[in-house]
Amino acid sequence: MNTSIIIHELKFKAIRSSGAGGQHVNKVSSKIELSFAVGDSLGLTDDEKLLLNQKLSSRLTKAGVLILQCGDSRSQHRNKELVIKRFLEILKTNLHIPKKRKTTKPSKAAIKRRLDSKQKQSEKKINRKKPLL
């Protein structure tokens, strides 16, 4: 993944934020919409594109475009920074391949400790009972 190439491929669009804000909110487009075409990217390898298409299938449009919006801040520049940061975090988490887990067997000493503690617990409960006559 080449981050600098990917950032240059991003397309931004400023749109009007919804919600309260009075007269100012009706005039200013401070909300940012980021779009990224996964299939057309030069910063991703073919394997990475395939992985992203599988993992982000619910977030991609039919054309294979990832769209993110950010209207958290009143500032357009701050929203742009936030949406880029969020986008890179999404890429990083979805391109991460977890290590395969190696199956292990408990040691003989661990098995013995477990069985001893079970036996001790059992004796403790037996000792609480009233004695039979």
Secondary structure, 3 states (H helix, E strand, C coil): CCHHHHHHHCEEEEECCCCCCCHHHHHCCCEEEEEEECCCCCCCCHHHHHHHHHHCCCCECCCCEEEEEECCCCCHHHHHHHHHHHHHHHHHHHHCCCCCCCCCCCCHHHHHHHHHHHHHHHHHHHHHCCCCC
